[in-house]
């Protein structure tokens, strides 16, 4: 597994339903505009399958976006919980900038 700064895909944005794909694409564009390597997984698969795929790809951060997250204006970060997009972006940018070798 690569550290975050060297990872080919740093963030995987996973949609829970077809209704949240547009929001996932918006989040992806914001991340990419910040220089963060991100991808959207909007396949018609189960959430568990999408998460497992991202784990096998060794993606450091996974954002799970469902109706509740869209409604509340937050992102659900796997293993970190819900937070605002700005808080998440700050964490990732700090992690990328630090070039830690965890």
MOMOFEN-V817257 format. One record per backbone hydrogen bond with DSSP energy under -1.0 kcal/mol. NH is the residue of the N-H (numbers start at 1). CO is the residue of the C=O. Records with the same first field share a line. If there is no record, write none. Layout:
NH = CO ; CO
//
This chain:
6 = 3
7 = 3
10 = 37
11 = 37
12 = 61
13 = 39
14 = 63
15 = 41
16 = 65
20 = 17
21 = 18
24 = 20
25 = 21
26 = 22
27 = 23
28 = 24
29 = 25
30 = 26
31 = 27
32 = 28
33 = 29
34 = 30
35 = 32
36 = 31
39 = 11
41 = 13
45 = 43
50 = 46
51 = 47
52 = 48
53 = 49
54 = 50
55 = 51
56 = 52
57 = 53
58 = 55
59 = 54
61 = 10
63 = 12
64 = 76
65 = 14
70 = 66
71 = 67
72 = 68
73 = 69
74 = 69
75 = 83
77 = 81
78 = 62
80 = 77
81 = 77
83 = 75
88 = 84
89 = 85
90 = 86
91 = 87
92 = 88
93 = 89
94 = 90
95 = 91
96 = 92
97 = 93
98 = 94
//
